């Protein structure tokens, strides 16, 4: 499933910058912590919201909002 991980504002659940786009079946949940090792410094984020989108053709995509920790 196409998954986009977005940095979120800490006070409002709005998308900020796109951190990653993945194709995975992993079931992300609120509170999960992710580490991005491909940045100059290791980036750690905590998931605060998972949004599922079902398109008219039946395709499913997911947006994840995360806070930098």
N, C-alpha and C positions, 0 to 999 in steps of 0.2 A: 504494500500500500504506500502511496506517495505521502510522505510526512515532511512538513516544514516546521522547523523550530525557530521561533521568534523571540527576541529579547523583549521583555515587557517593562512598562513603567511600574514602579513599586506601589503606586497609589491607585492606579486605574488599570484595568485589564485591557490595554490597547497594545497592538503590535508596534514594535519599534524596528530595529534592524534584524534582517534575516541572518540567523546564525548557521543554519545548515538545512539541506534538503536531502532526505534519505528515502530509500525504498526498503521498508521493513514490515514484518508482521508482528513485531514486538508490541505488547499491550502496555503503553505508557500510562502511568497513573499520577495523580496529584501527589507531590511529595518526593517523587523519584529525583535522584541527583544524577546529572550527566557531566562527564568530563570530556572536553575537547582538547586533545593532545597535539593538534596540528597548528596551534597558534604559538607565537613566540613564547608566551607564558601560558601555562596550562589554565584553561578557562573552565570554571565550575559553575553550573547553573542548577536551579531547583525548579521543577515543573509546578506551575500554579493553575494551569487550565489546559484541558484537552478538548478540542472542537472537531467534530466529525461533519463532513460535508458529503451528502449523497447527491450525485448529479443525475440529470434526467435519463441518461443512458445506463444508470445503475452503478457507475464507477464510484468508489469511495475514496475520499482524500481526507487528510487530517492536518490540523494546525495545532501546534503546541506553543503555549506561552510560558516563558521561563524567566526567572529572576537570576541575575548574576549574584553569586555568593562570594 
